[in-house]
Amino acid sequence: MYLLLIGVHAVFFFIAYLLSSVVLQWVFVLFLIFFLLYFSPIFFSKGETLKKTDQKILDINISPKKSIIIPLILTYAGIYILAFTVTRDFWDNFNLHLYILLFIFFIFAGYILTFDWNTLFFRDAFRFHLICSYITIFIQLVYFFVFSWEINYIHIIFSLVTLGFSTFFFTYFIDENVNIFLAFVLSILITTDTCIVFLFWNLHIFTLLGLTSLVSIFLFEYTPKISLFLKFLEPTRVLLLTILLWIAIVFMFSPLISYFQFVWFLPIITGFLFSIHIRYSNYISYSIGIITLFFLYSYLFFPLLISPDLISSLLFIFFFSLCIIGNTYFWEERYPYDFSILHYSSIGFSAFTLFYSLIFIAWWAGLTLFLACSLFLFAILFLLSYFRFQYR
């Protein structure tokens, strides 16, 4: 699971590298650490729960006495090197590699139709081939963004065939390793993106990210209705939610590299994150949702802050925070820390924007009046918060 999470972040780290944004690269590293710490079942502490079963989740065994994985690794390495000796070109070799993997899939299909396939040998070989295919799909995406913008029919066919055989595999071997299943889920997203790029080849990367977020939301909501996902429903939804949170963070940093127009995916993501918290008591989604809410407010009304007009700046700094804290008087919090996070984030937003205005806006003679008004409004914020917590 952690390797998959690192892989997801690596893709977008490459994108930040291509955009020559050192700030985004460091941000992605920091958020990778953040999500590694929180990538656990705590995401869904309440709400829907899965029934526990006594089935044992199989682990990948590399012992020569119990598994054929070592000869499989040597065989596939030999096939790849042999293909490279034929083409002597990385991209042509990669396409030839796809044809070879597809041919092996057809061998598996013939074996299934001819022999008794419910054996340990078949399972180990099939599992290893699927793992190689998932890695190839991932490399296909990275190569597309780093070296070439060309998607051919073979890439689409290979990805779809891999997903089809994966569906067969996980349908009949329901006690498989959870990490392999998550690689299958990640391959579904990558295949969807590959098909979108194939149909709309001039699509911007941030538009593709936005569409990926919509697909993640769809899968998050729809997978409980598919029996294939029920065994690994919780880790699947955690992975999808992690990808969605990461995409939301990317969009919040997109204005730093002048891609302002793509933040309009955030309202849908924000609404979904709040719905996740309402259903599952997920404070990470709740916190990121609040951050995106303040980001959207700042994006829409930032001209008010940089205006030299006193009233406009005070409205930007305090109006939204006053509205949020004031509105908490009209409903009860659903979970214990909802209001605490909401109130502290509102006060923190006002404090941050106040310091920003003091540093970057030349108030000159109006500085003392601005400070006095700000202190009064801060006092109102704290009083509203105090009375709400005392008499709720």
ZAMISE-853774 format. One record per atom (N, C-alpha, C): x, y, z; residue in one letter. Coordinates in pm, whole numbers, padded with zeros to 5 digits, always signed. Last residue first. Layout:
XYZA
...
END
This chain:
-02350+02598+02375R
-02405+02512+02269R
-02485+02398+02329R
-02225+02782+02532Y
-02369+02768+02543Y
-02430+02683+02431Y
-01949+02778+02483Q
-01998+02776+02620Q
-02146+02741+02629Q
-01915+02792+02209F
-01869+02672+02278F
-01924+02663+02421F
-02031+03040+02156R
-02084+02921+02090R
-02041+02795+02161R
-01876+03217+02306F
-02015+03196+02345F
-02074+03072+02277F
-01628+03192+02163Y
-01639+03161+02306Y
-01783+03129+02345Y
-01689+03283+01904S
-01644+03145+01924S
-01661+03103+02070S
-01756+03547+01961L
-01854+03459+01898L
-01816+03313+01918L
-01506+03630+02065L
-01627+03629+02149L
-01734+03538+02091L
-01338+03605+01843F
-01313+03525+01961F
-01435+03519+02053F
-01462+03795+01668L
-01445+03655+01630L
-01426+03565+01751L
-01436+04030+01820I
-01570+03977+01789I
-01561+03830+01749I
-01159+04057+01818A
-01228+04038+01945A
-01368+03981+01923A
-01122+04106+01547F
-01068+03983+01605F
-01136+03953+01739F
-01239+04357+01537L
-01303+04247+01465L
-01250+04112+01514L
-01055+04503+01690F
-01196+04495+01730F
-01266+04376+01664F
-00823+04468+01534L
-00828+04416+01670L
-00972+04404+01720L
-00898+04607+01302S
-00869+04463+01296S
-00876+04401+01435S
-00919+04867+01391C
-01039+04798+01340C
-01017+04647+01337C
-00647+04910+01457A
-00751+04921+01558A
-00878+04847+01514A
-00517+04878+01208L
-00487+04788+01319L
-00597+04791+01425L
-00631+05091+01064F
-00648+04953+01017F
-00623+04854+01129F
-00538+05306+01213L
-00682+05282+01203L
-00710+05139+01158L
-00263+05276+01164T
-00315+05265+01302T
-00466+05239+01301T
-00246+05311+00881L
-00206+05186+00945L
-00267+05170+01084L
-00291+05538+00733G
-00408+05462+00776G
-00374+05335+00850G
-00048+05638+00646A
-00114+05705+00760A
-00233+05625+00813A
+00048+05337+00512W
+00094+05472+00545W
+00017+05530+00664W
+00000+05093+00400W
-00114+05165+00458W
-00080+05311+00492W
+00086+04892+00156A
+00137+05017+00217A
+00018+05099+00269A
+00093+04550+00190I
+00010+04665+00153I
+00059+04787+00228I
+00250+04344+00285F
+00254+04372+00142F
+00169+04492+00099F
+00223+04327+00565I
+00355+04317+00504I
+00355+04374+00362I
-00046+04350+00625L
+00048+04439+00695L
+00184+04441+00625L
-00152+04144+00471S
-00183+04283+00436S
-00088+04381+00503S
-00049+03923+00611Y
-00016+03944+00470Y
-00040+04090+00430Y
-00173+03950+00857F
-00027+03964+00849F
+00016+03989+00705F
-00438+03899+00766L
-00403+04026+00829L
-00253+04051+00822L
-00424+03638+00674T
-00447+03745+00577T
-00418+03883+00635T
-00380+03510+00925F
-00283+03500+00816F
-00301+03613+00715F
-00612+03575+01070A
-00481+03616+01120A
-00377+03614+01008A
-00811+03456+00913S
-00812+03600+00932S
-00676+03651+00980S
-00731+03185+00939F
-00736+03249+00807F
-00733+03401+00821F
-00762+03146+01216G
-00630+03137+01155G
-00625+03202+01018G
-01040+03167+01237I
-00956+03266+01305I
-00815+03266+01246I
-01102+02940+01083S
-01152+03073+01046S
-01069+03183+01109S
-00978+02734+01225S
-00935+02762+01088S
-00983+02899+01042S
-01122+02746+01466Y
-00979+02776+01466Y
-00928+02807+01325Y
-01382+02676+01373H
-01356+02806+01437H
-01207+02842+01432H
-01344+02417+01262L
-01402+02525+01182L
-01370+02662+01240L
-01241+02270+01475I
-01162+02285+01353I
-01211+02403+01272I
-01462+02298+01651S
-01327+02341+01690S
-01240+02364+01567S
-01676+02184+01515F
-01675+02328+01540F
-01536+02379+01578F
-01590+01909+01510D
-01625+01984+01389D
-01614+02134+01409D
-01534+01731+01710Y
-01436+01836+01684Y
-01469+01922+01562Y
-01756+01542+01734P
-01707+01623+01846P
-01619+01742+01810P
-01999+01578+01464Y
-01896+01502+01534Y
-01824+01597+01632Y
-02194+01767+01400R
-02222+01625+01381R
-02125+01537+01459R
-02306+02050+01583E
-02198+01978+01516E
-02230+01829+01512E
-02613+02208+01506E
-02529+02136+01600E
-02422+02058+01523E
-02680+02542+01386W
-02688+02396+01377W
-02595+02336+01481W
-02654+02812+01429F
-02783+02766+01377F
-02789+02616+01354F
-02404+02892+01498Y
-02508+02908+01599Y
-02640+02843+01556Y
-02250+02880+01274T
-02248+02762+01362T
-02348+02774+01476T
-02264+03129+01160N
-02358+03027+01114N
-02357+02901+01199N
-02047+03261+01281G
-02184+03300+01313G
-02286+03194+01272G
-01832+03138+01155I
-01851+03120+01299I
-01993+03156+01339I
-01885+03224+00886I
-01871+03082+00920I
-01897+03059+01069I
-01894+03505+00905C
-02009+03429+00853C
-02002+03283+00896C
-01638+03564+00996L
-01754+03597+01079L
-01878+03520+01034L
-01491+03476+00774S
-01473+03411+00904S
-01590+03439+00997S
-01580+03659+00581F
-01606+03516+00562F
-01592+03441+00694F
-01491+03910+00694F
-01632+03883+00664F
-01661+03733+00655F
-01216+03954+00738F
-01301+03912+00849F
-01442+03868+00809F
-01073+04016+00502I
-01006+03947+00612I
-01106+03886+00711I
-01252+04149+00332F
-01187+04026+00288F
-01133+03947+00408F
-01318+04369+00494L
-01422+04275+00450L
-01359+04142+00409L
-01073+04499+00512L
-01133+04443+00633L
-01244+04343+00598L
-01043+04579+00242S
-00947+04486+00304S
-01006+04421+00428S
-01262+04754+00213S
-01248+04636+00127S
-01155+04533+00191S
-01207+04956+00400I
-01327+04874+00415I
-01314+04745+00335I
-00967+05073+00294L
-00971+05012+00427L
-01088+04915+00440L
-00820+05036-00019D
-00937+05080+00054D
-00949+05002+00185D
-00622+04931-00173P
-00581+05021-00064P
-00697+05072+00020P
-00660+04583-00240S
-00709+04720-00262S
-00664+04808-00146S
-00596+04334-00175I
-00486+04418-00223I
-00531+04559-00257I
-00849+04237-00099L
-00741+04247-00001L
-00632+04343-00048L
-01004+04238-00329L
-01046+04320-00215L
-00931+04341-00116L
-00882+04051-00497P
-00867+04194-00528P
-00913+04285-00414P
-00972+03801-00385F
-00839+03854-00351F
-00820+04000-00389F
-01207+03663-00426F
-01216+03798-00370F
-01081+03859-00334F
-01150+03412-00537L
-01257+03494-00592L
-01247+03640-00550L
-00939+03309-00383Y
-00925+03319-00528Y
-01028+03415-00588Y
-01050+03304-00129S
-00937+03393-00157S
-00920+03415-00307S
-01246+03108-00169Y
-01285+03243-00127Y
-01174+03343-00159Y
-01081+02892-00229L
-01174+02941-00329L
-01221+03082-00296L
-00947+02867+00020F
-00872+02895-00102F
-00964+02953-00209F
-01154+02799+00191F
-01088+02929+00209F
-01005+02967+00087F
-01203+02547+00076L
-01309+02647+00083L
-01250+02787+00101L
-00967+02411+00114T
-01007+02442-00024T
-01117+02547-00026T
-00980+02392+00395I
-00870+02465+00332I
-00907+02504+00188I
-01206+02232+00425I
-01207+02368+00478I
-01098+02452+00413I
-01109+01995+00306G
-01226+02063+00251G
-01235+02208+00298G
-00905+01927+00479I
-00868+01967+00343I
-00984+02040+00277I
-01072+01867+00703S
-00971+01973+00711S
-00931+02022+00572S
-01227+01654+00603Y
-01291+01774+00657Y
-01194+01892+00658Y
-01035+01463+00544S
-01116+01520+00436S
-01181+01650+00480S
-00954+01427+00812I
-00858+01470+00711I
-00931+01532+00593I
-01175+01335+00948Y
-01128+01470+00977Y
-01022+01519+00879Y
-01446+01165+00883N
-01310+01170+00830N
-01256+01312+00846N
-01699+01046+00939S
-01621+01115+01042S
-01472+01120+01003S
-01848+00951+00727Y
-01749+00862+00786Y
-01666+00926+00898Y
-02038+01138+00633R
-02071+00996+00635R
-01977+00912+00719R
-01915+01385+00661I
-02049+01366+00716I
-02082+01218+00730I
-01678+01343+00517H
-01673+01364+00662H
-01810+01340+00726H
-01782+01321+00259I
-01707+01210+00317I
-01702+01223+00469I
-01890+01572+00220S
-01982+01459+00228S
-01914+01336+00287S
-01654+01720+00205F
-01744+01742+00318F
-01844+01627+00332F
-01559+01615-00038L
-01482+01596+00085L
-01568+01619+00209L
-01755+01707-00218F
-01740+01564-00194F
-01663+01537-00064F
-01712+01983-00211G
-01841+01928-00169G
-01832+01780-00138G
-01448+01985-00317T
-01476+02033-00181T
-01607+01978-00129T
-01484+01890-00577I
-01401+01814-00484I
-01431+01854-00340I
-01643+02098-00679I
-01695+01961-00676I
-01618+01877-00575I
-01465+02321-00647P
-01596+02318-00580P
-01657+02177-00572P
-01230+02248-00811L
-01229+02239-00664L
-01367+02244-00598L
-01236+02298-01075F
-01268+02161-01034F
-01285+02151-00882F
-01145+02551-01096W
-01290+02534-01093W
-01332+02389-01075W
-00878+02585-01127V
-00924+02570-00989V
-01075+02544-00984V
-00789+02637-01381F
-00820+02498-01349F
-00869+02478-01205F
-00714+02897-01427Q
-00844+02854-01480Q
-00882+02714-01436Q
-00457+02948-01335F
-00571+02987-01252F
-00701+02921-01297F
-00177+02876-01361Y
-00286+02798-01417Y
-00413+02823-01336Y
+00060+02993-01261S
-00025+03069-01354S
-00131+02985-01424S
+00181+02865-01061I
+00244+02850-01193I
+00149+02899-01301I
+00019+02923-00851L
+00159+02961-00839L
+00232+02950-00972L
-00230+02810-00909P
-00208+02952-00939P
-00063+02997-00928P
-00189+02539-00816S
-00181+02570-00960S
-00169+02719-00989S
-00230+02474-00557F
-00100+02534-00589F
-00088+02571-00736F
-00480+02364-00565M
-00462+02483-00483M
-00327+02551-00509M
-00433+02141-00723F
-00511+02251-00779F
-00495+02378-00696F
-00292+01983-00537V
-00227+02027-00661V
-00300+02147-00720V
-00495+01933-00352I
-00379+02013-00311I
-00304+02066-00433I
-00661+01771-00507A
-00712+01898-00454A
-00597+01989-00414A
-00493+01551-00544I
-00528+01634-00660I
-00582+01769-00614I
-00491+01453-00282W
-00367+01499-00342W
-00395+01589-00461W
-00755+01375-00251L
-00699+01480-00165L
-00572+01538-00226L
-00763+01170-00445L
-00849+01289-00458L
-00797+01404-00373L
-00584+00984-00342I
-00557+01045-00473I
-00637+01173-00489I
-00727+00924-00106T
-00592+00982-00098T
-00555+01050-00229T
-00957+00807-00211L
-00968+00933-00137L
-00833+01002-00126L
-00847+00576-00324L
-00916+00674-00409L
-00926+00810-00340L
-00746+00451-00091L
-00657+00488-00200L
-00721+00595-00289L
-00986+00413+00050V
-00879+00494+00109V
-00782+00541+00000V
-01118+00241-00118R
-01173+00376-00101R
-01071+00469-00035R
-00951+00015-00092T
-00974+00076-00222T
-01023+00219-00208T
-00966-00050+00182P
-00839+00002+00127P
-00856+00065-00011P
-01257-00119+00176E
-01201-00011+00258E
-01066+00038+00206E
-01284-00334-00009L
-01355-00207-00027L
-01290-00094+00051L
-01199-00589-00070F
-01098-00486-00043F
-01160-00347-00053F
-01434-00730-00109K
-01332-00786-00021K
-01231-00681+00021K
-01575-00578-00298L
-01623-00586-00161L
-01517-00637-00064L
-01513-00564-00565F
-01442-00473-00475F
-01476-00495-00327F
-01680-00745-00694L
-01536-00761-00708L
-01459-00680-00605L
-01939-00652-00663S
-01893-00760-00575S
-01742-00779-00580S
-02026-00321-00652I
-01960-00422-00735I
-01899-00528-00644I
-02112-00126-00485K
-02216-00198-00558K
-02159-00308-00647K
-01888+00005-00389P
-01964-00082-00297P
-02073-00164-00365P
-01806+00160-00622T
-01743+00031-00592T
-01818-00053-00489T
-01929+00411-00638Y
-01989+00300-00710Y
-01930+00164-00672Y
-01790+00605-00497E
-01932+00586-00469E
-01987+00456-00527E
-01532+00579-00602F
-01552+00577-00457F
-01698+00545-00423F
-01576+00617-00874L
-01537+00485-00825L
-01559+00473-00675L
-01644+00894-00871F
-01738+00794-00922F
-01705+00655-00870F
-01406+01003-00770I
-01532+01020-00696I
-01634+00915-00740I
-01233+00932-00978S
-01210+00881-00842S
-01336+00892-00757S
-01341+01082-01187V
-01343+00936-01196V
-01322+00874-01058V
-01282+01337-01089L
-01422+01299-01109L
-01436+01147-01119L
-01002+01327-01091S
-01072+01344-00963S
-01219+01305-00975S
-00959+01307-01364T
-00920+01196-01277T
-00989+01205-01142T
-01039+01559-01443L
-01119+01445-01485L
-01086+01321-01402L
-00826+01703-01324G
-00963+01727-01284G
-01055+01612-01322G
-00610+01600-01468L
-00617+01578-01324L
-00760+01600-01273L
-00675+01698-01720L
-00670+01554-01699L
-00677+01520-01551L
-00642+01968-01669T
-00776+01919-01704T
-00782+01768-01685T
-00370+01967-01627F
-00457+01997-01514F
-00602+01961-01544F
-00273+01904-01885I
-00247+01812-01774I
-00339+01839-01655I
-00503+01949-02157H
-00403+02002-02063H
-00392+01908-01943H
-00529+01762-02458L
-00584+01795-02326L
-00473+01845-02233L
-00488+01678-02714N
-00435+01809-02676N
-00486+01855-02540N
-00622+01434-02750W
-00476+01433-02738W
-00418+01566-02693W
-00866+01274-02661F
-00847+01421-02663F
-00698+01447-02642F
-00835+01000-02681L
-00949+01063-02748L
-00931+01214-02762L
-00603+00958-02532F
-00611+00905-02668F
-00723+00972-02748F
-00673+01067-02289V
-00568+01132-02367V
-00572+01085-02512V
-00865+00877-02214I
-00904+01018-02230I
-00801+01092-02316I
-00709+00647-02196C
-00817+00653-02296C
-00861+00797-02321C
-00545+00721-01982T
-00485+00691-02113T
-00590+00699-02223T
-00730+00745-01775D
-00658+00865-01822D
-00597+00842-01960D
-00802+00474-01758T
-00903+00576-01790T
-00837+00703-01842T
-00557+00369-01680T
-00615+00329-01809T
-00721+00429-01852T
-00531+00485-01428I
-00434+00518-01532I
-00488+00483-01669I
-00751+00367-01295L
-00743+00512-01311L
-00648+00551-01424L
-00677+00097-01312I
-00804+00142-01368I
-00802+00292-01392I
-00440+00095-01169S
-00433+00072-01314S
-00564+00113-01382S
-00540+00123-00913L
-00461+00232-00969L
-00449+00219-01121L
-00658-00130-00893V
-00741-00009-00886V
-00668+00110-00946V
-00425-00291-00908F
-00532-00306-01008F
-00621-00182-01011F
-00302-00212-00676A
-00235-00185-00804A
-00334-00197-00919A
-00485-00320-00500L
-00476-00174-00510L
-00399-00132-00636L
-00427-00590-00539F
-00558-00539-00577F
-00556-00388-00589F
-00172-00598-00433I
-00190-00627-00576I
-00326-00576-00623I
-00230-00541-00166N
-00148-00447-00243N
-00161-00471-00393N
-00374-00763-00077V
-00442-00635-00090V
-00362-00536-00174V
-00359-01082-00229N
-00288-00977-00155N
-00352-00841-00183N
-00669-01274-00242E
-00540-01226-00289E
-00483-01116-00200E
-00903-01418-00214D
-00817-01402-00096D
-00678-01353-00135D
-01035-01462-00448I
-01080-01349-00367I
-00995-01326-00244I
-01000-01560-00734F
-00905-01567-00623F
-00931-01449-00531F
-01205-01497-00909Y
-01190-01637-00867Y
-01091-01654-00752Y
-01185-01221-00935T
-01317-01282-00916T
-01303-01423-00860T
-00924-01168-00990F
-00972-01132-00857F
-01114-01184-00831F
-00913-01270-01259F
-00825-01319-01153F
-00882-01291-01014F
-01103-01121-01404F
-01115-01266-01393F
-01036-01318-01274F
-00987-00867-01372T
-01122-00892-01322T
-01146-01042-01305T
-00750-00909-01511S
-00746-00882-01367S
-00882-00907-01304S
-00838-00935-01770F
-00781-01053-01705F
-00772-01033-01554F
-00922-00661-01801G
-01014-00773-01818G
-00965-00900-01750G
-00688-00515-01761L
-00799-00498-01667L
-00899-00613-01678L
-00542-00608-01984T
-00491-00628-01848T
-00604-00616-01745T
-00702-00512-02191V
-00685-00657-02174V
-00635-00689-02034V
-00664-00236-02151L
-00798-00295-02136L
-00790-00446-02117L
-00388-00208-02202S
-00443-00169-02072S
-00579-00235-02048S
-00368-00299-02472F
-00296-00368-02363F
-00356-00335-02227F
-00529-00108-02602I
-00566-00251-02603I
-00498-00324-02489I
-00385+00128-02556I
-00523+00114-02508I
-00561-00032-02498I
-00144+00067-02680H
-00144+00105-02539H
-00284+00089-02480H
-00220+00021-02943I
-00164-00089-02866I
-00165-00059-02717I
-00299+00268-03042Y
-00402+00168-03014Y
-00348+00055-02926Y
-00090+00514-02871N
-00133+00434-02984N
-00241+00335-02941N
+00002+00835-02787I
-00070+00718-02739I
-00125+00643-02859I
+00263+01055-02746E
+00194+00971-02843E
+00133+00849-02775E
+00440+01223-02628W
+00298+01252-02611W
+00214+01169-02707W
+00731+01124-02447S
+00652+01125-02570S
+00507+01152-02538S
+00865+01164-02199F
+00939+01149-02325F
+00854+01168-02450F
+00689+01220-01983V
+00829+01261-01977V
+00893+01265-02116V
+00433+01129-02032F
+00450+01267-01986F
+00595+01313-01994F
+00481+00865-02121F
+00399+00955-02200F
+00425+01100-02161F
+00621+00750-01912Y
+00690+00773-02039Y
+00613+00872-02126Y
+00414+00734-01723V
+00531+00818-01697V
+00605+00851-01827V
+00240+00552-01853L
+00195+00688-01819L
+00313+00781-01797L
+00407+00327-01875Q
+00346+00385-01994Q
+00301+00528-01970Q
+00453+00263-01612I
+00565+00314-01692I
+00513+00382-01819I
+00193+00166-01553F
+00247+00282-01482F
+00361+00346-01561F
+00184-00054-01724I
+00084+00053-01739I
+00133+00180-01671I
+00395-00201-01614T
+00405-00153-01752T
+00305-00040-01777T
+00292-00269-01366I
+00413-00185-01372I
+00427-00124-01511I
+00083-00431-01454Y
+00053-00308-01380Y
+00172-00213-01384Y
+00232-00639-01571S
+00144-00557-01655S
+00108-00427-01586S
+00359-00751-01351C
+00440-00693-01459C
+00356-00602-01547C
+00126-00841-01220I
+00211-00740-01157I
+00300-00672-01262I
+00038-01032-01403L
-00044-00914-01378L
+00038-00803-01313L
+00244-01218-01378H
+00222-01153-01507H
+00137-01027-01490H
+00207-01300-01114F
+00330-01233-01152F
+00313-01157-01283F
-00045-01424-01132R
-00025-01309-01045R
+00099-01230-01087R
+00013-01637-01305F
-00084-01535-01345F
-00065-01408-01264F
+00194-01785-01147A
+00235-01732-01277A
+00144-01619-01323A
+00034-01848-00924D
+00159-01772-00907D
+00203-01708-01039D
-00176-01992-01050R
-00203-01870-00972R
-00078-01784-00958R
-00049-02210-01164F
-00118-02113-01249F
-00139-01982-01176F
+00047-02336-00926F
+00138-02294-01032F
+00073-02186-01120F
-00185-02397-00786L
-00091-02300-00729L
+00004-02247-00836L
-00482-02410-00993T
-00366-02470-00928T
-00275-02359-00876T
-00708-02408-01179N
-00717-02375-01037N
-00606-02445-00959N
-00704-02497-01439W
-00624-02378-01407W
-00625-02343-01259W
-00686-02769-01624D
-00735-02733-01491D
-00649-02618-01439D
-00690-02661-01972F
-00645-02740-01857F
-00717-02696-01730F
-00820-02497-02166T
-00775-02634-02198T
-00750-02719-02075T
-00881-02241-02090L
-00981-02314-02168L
-00947-02462-02186L
-00646-02166-01962I
-00770-02170-01887I
-00875-02254-01958I
-00466-02171-02175Y
-00447-02264-02063Y
-00577-02278-01983Y
-00562-01959-02327G
-00567-02095-02380G
-00551-02199-02272G
-00506-01749-02148A
-00645-01775-02188A
-00659-01916-02245A
-00228-01763-02138F
-00306-01790-02017F
-00451-01823-02052F
-00182-01687-02402I
-00138-01819-02357I
-00214-01858-02231I
-00276-01427-02391F
-00349-01523-02473F
-00307-01667-02440F
-00076-01317-02228F
-00215-01319-02182F
-00297-01421-02261F
+00139-01339-02402I
+00138-01423-02282I
-00002-01428-02222I
+00064-01141-02586F
+00074-01280-02630F
+00071-01375-02511F
+00090-00914-02423L
-00042-00953-02474L
-00042-01099-02520L
+00367-00916-02387L
+00279-00935-02271L
+00138-00974-02314L
+00443-00867-02654I
+00484-00991-02587I
+00394-01019-02467I
+00336-00612-02696Y
+00290-00725-02778Y
+00325-00859-02712Y
+00490-00467-02510L
+00345-00476-02494L
+00288-00593-02573L
+00743-00491-02626H
+00720-00547-02493H
+00570-00564-02467H
+00707-00336-02849L
+00726-00480-02866L
+00702-00553-02735L
+00694-00088-02716N
+00577-00138-02788N
+00587-00288-02813N
+00957-00081-02617F
+00844-00076-02524F
+00717-00129-02591F
+01106-00080-02848N
+01118-00194-02758N
+01002-00199-02660N
+01041+00170-02941D
+01001+00053-03018D
+01007-00073-02933D
+01163+00315-02729W
+01019+00326-02752W
+00968+00208-02835W
+01437+00234-02741F
+01359+00216-02619F
+01209+00217-02648F
+01590+00024-02976D
+01528+00155-02952D
+01431+00140-02836D
+01665-00227-03050R
+01772-00130-03019R
+01718+00012-03001R
+01516-00455-03131T
+01478-00320-03174T
+01590-00218-03158T
+01646-00690-03039V
+01582-00689-03170V
+01562-00546-03220V
+01734-00638-02785T
+01835-00671-02884T
+01778-00669-03026T
+01490-00606-02658F
+01574-00488-02679F
+01683-00515-02782F
+01400-00868-02643A
+01325-00771-02724A
+01409-00648-02753A
+01590-00971-02466L
+01585-01023-02602L
+01510-00927-02694L
+01520-00832-02237I
+01652-00807-02296I
+01656-00857-02440I
+01264-00941-02196Y
+01279-00797-02219Y
+01413-00767-02285Y
+01319-01214-02157I
+01231-01172-02267I
+01253-01025-02300I
+01478-01203-01925G
+01535-01250-02049G
+01453-01209-02171G
+01285-01115-01744A
+01402-01030-01771A
+01470-01071-01901A
+01115-01334-01749Y
+01066-01206-01801Y
+01181-01110-01828Y
+01287-01530-01632T
+01229-01548-01766T
+01185-01416-01826T
+01346-01425-01380L
+01454-01448-01475L
+01401-01461-01617L
+01086-01423-01271I
+01162-01298-01283I
+01272-01313-01386I
+01031-01699-01277L
+00949-01607-01356L
+01021-01474-01376L
+01215-01807-01095P
+01229-01837-01239P
+01145-01747-01328P
+01096-01670-00864I
+01234-01646-00908I
+01254-01686-01054I
+00834-01766-00832I
+00854-01626-00866I
+00996-01599-00918I
+00719-02001-00761I
+00797-02001-00885I
+00835-01859-00925I
+00727-02124-00420S
+00683-02032-00523S
+00774-02041-00645S
+00833-02291-00228K
+00690-02264-00222K
+00638-02177-00336K
+01104-02321-00261K
+01028-02439-00224K
+00879-02417-00235K
+01206-02068-00309P
+01205-02165-00420P
+01124-02289-00390P
+01020-01797-00178S
+01095-01918-00146S
+01091-02014-00265S
+00870-01577-00201I
+00982-01589-00295I
+01067-01712-00266I
+00529-01508-00189N
+00636-01588-00134N
+00746-01604-00238N
+00299-01269-00106I
+00385-01315-00213I
+00506-01385-00151I
+00021-01375+00094D
+00138-01292+00070D
+00219-01352-00044D
-00333-01380+00117L
-00208-01442+00076L
-00099-01339+00057L
-00534-01348+00390I
-00484-01276+00274I
-00346-01330+00238I
-00764-01588+00495K
-00628-01537+00508K
-00586-01467+00379K
-01089-01550+00615Q
-01000-01585+00506Q
-00865-01517+00524Q
-01273-01479+00796D
-01161-01557+00847D
-01063-01597+00738D
-01387-01140+00778T
-01391-01281+00742T
-01267-01349+00796T
-01590-00871+00880K
-01462-00939+00887K
-01481-01085+00849K
-01773-00644+00690K
-01774-00763+00772K
-01638-00832+00765K
-01711-00296+00704L
-01708-00421+00631L
-01706-00538+00728L
-01917-00012+00756T
-01810-00101+00799T
-01821-00230+00720T
-02008+00325+00723E
-02011+00191+00670E
-01891+00111+00719E
-01950+00508+01020G
-02028+00491+00898G
-02026+00347+00854G
-01613+00581+01121K
-01753+00558+01145K
-01824+00539+01012K
-01357+00595+01027S
-01375+00550+01164S
-01519+00522+01198S
-01192+00600+00782F
-01333+00563+00791F
-01359+00507+00930F
-00930+00669+00823F
-01009+00749+00729F
-01158+00721+00745F
-00811+00478+00967I
-00869+00589+01043I
-00951+00681+00954I
-00680+00288+00813P
-00826+00279+00825P
-00889+00390+00907P
-00431+00505+00654S
-00471+00397+00742S
-00622+00393+00753S
-00229+00729+00598F
-00287+00628+00509F
-00319+00504+00591F
-00100+00919+00745Y
-00244+00906+00765Y
-00309+00802+00675Y
+00166+00907+00672L
+00132+00899+00813L
-00016+00869+00835L
+00147+00941+00398L
+00201+00815+00449L
+00165+00796+00597L
+00059+01203+00386F
-00035+01096+00353F
+00017+00959+00396F
+00295+01340+00471F
+00167+01358+00540F
+00074+01241+00515F
+00480+01264+00278I
+00503+01227+00418I
+00373+01234+00497I
+00353+01386+00061L
+00374+01242+00060L
+00397+01192+00203L
+00373+01651+00134F
+00242+01588+00142F
+00250+01437+00126F
+00647+01688+00094L
+00589+01707+00226L
+00454+01638+00239L
+00666+01640-00182V
+00740+01555-00089V
+00680+01566+00051V
+00509+01847-00280F
+00467+01710-00303F
+00539+01613-00209F
+00662+02069-00204V
+00527+02052-00150V
+00481+01908-00165V
+00886+02031-00362W
+00898+02019-00216W
+00762+02001-00151W
+00764+02073-00613Q
+00833+01948-00584Q
+00847+01927-00433Q
+00669+02335-00595L
+00574+02224-00603L
+00640+02091-00572L
+00918+02469-00593V
+00824+02481-00480V
+00726+02365-00479V
+01026+02416-00840V
+01091+02358-00723V
+00998+02361-00601V
+00905+02363-01139S
+00860+02428-01016S
+00922+02357-00896S
+00916+02272-01402S
+01029+02348-01345S
+00989+02425-01219S
+00740+02099-01506L
+00696+02238-01501L
+00802+02330-01439L
+00876+01865-01462L
+00862+01911-01600L
+00818+02056-01606L
+00841+01851-01185Y
+00976+01866-01240Y
+00971+01918-01383Y
+00570+01809-01171A
+00625+01932-01115A
+00766+01959-01167A
+00570+01555-01289I
+00499+01664-01354I
+00550+01799-01303I
+00710+01411-01098F
+00767+01425-01232F
+00701+01541-01306F
+00521+01425-00898F
+00651+01489-00874F
+00722+01510-01008F
+00325+01270-01005F
+00301+01413-01003F
+00428+01491-00965F
+00453+01019-00977V
+00403+01064-01107V
+00389+01216-01108V
+00502+00998-00703A
+00615+01010-00795A
+00571+01062-00932A
+00255+00959-00589H
+00320+01088-00569H
+00435+01108-00667H
+00215+00695-00674V
+00122+00800-00715V
+00187+00937-00702V
+00429+00565-00541G
+00422+00568-00687G
+00331+00677-00739G
+00357+00594-00275I
+00479+00660-00322I
+00479+00670-00474I
+00131+00432-00281L
+00118+00573-00248L
+00240+00652-00295L
+00246+00184-00337L
+00152+00244-00432L
+00138+00393-00407L
+00394+00147-00105L
+00463+00158-00233L
+00374+00219-00339L
+00190+00123+00083Y
+00277+00240+00089Y
+00354+00259-00042Y
+00083-00120+00000M
+00000+00000+00000M
+00087+00125+00000M
END
